[in-house]
Amino acid sequence: MKFKAIISIMPLKQLLDPQGKAVTASMKNIGLAEITNVRIGKNITLEIEAEGEKEAKEKVDLACKKLLVNQIMEDYTFEIIS
């Protein structure tokens, strides 16, 4: 079966997010001071060939841990769609 994964990668909450800080500061300049604490991450979609959803989840988790995510600085979540 073919599955699709949607992966969300974000900087760890305890780490500074320079891009998010810059965007947060810019919100005031465009009249949106009520928007604060912007965090900027990555969104990845991919397709997986697997026998079932459990195997697809295992493959995506392994891809995240070995290649897609820097676990020292980032956290991730993902969703599998049939």
N, C-alpha and C positions, 0 to 999 in steps of 0.2 A: 504494500500500500504506500501511497505517497502522502506525506503530511507536510504542513507548513508550520514553521515556528516564527514567532514574533518575539524578539529578544530586546529587553530594555536594559541598558547599562548606564549607571549613574555613579558619580564620584561618591566615595564614602562620606556620610554625613559629618564626620568629625574632621574631614579635610577641607581646606580652603578651596573654593571653586572660583578661580580668577575670572573666567568668562561670565559666570553667573553674577559675580560682584559687579563687573563692568555693565552688564545689562541692567541689573538692579539700579545702579547709579543713573543710567540713561533714562530710566522710566520717569524720574523726576523731571528731566529736561523736556520730555514730551507731554507733560501734564498728567502722568499716571503715578503719582507718588504713593498711592494706596497699594500698588503692586510691589511686594518686597520678597526677599529671600529667594530669588531666582536661582535655580540649579540647572545646568546644561549637561546633557548626557548624549548617548548615542542610541539609535534604534536600528536593529538589524533584522531582516527577514531572510529566511532560507527555506529550502525544501529538503526533505529527508525521505529516503526510501527505507521503510522498516516494515516488519511483519505486524506490529501493533503499536498502540500509543505508548505503552510502557517502554518499548525498545526505542522509539523515537525520542522520548524524554531523556533516556540514558545517553543517546548519541548527542543530543543538543547540549546536555549538561557537560559532557566530556569536551565537546568543541569549545564551550565557554571557558572551561577551566584550563584547557591546554593552549588555546590560541586567541580567542576573542576578548577575554577579560583580563586585565591586570588586577589580580585579586588583592594586591597590596594597596591599591588606590581606588578600586572600583567594586561595586556590588552589582548583581544582575538578577533579573527575574525573566521568565519566559512563559509563553503560552503556546500550546500545540493545537493546531486546527486541522481537522481531518479533511 
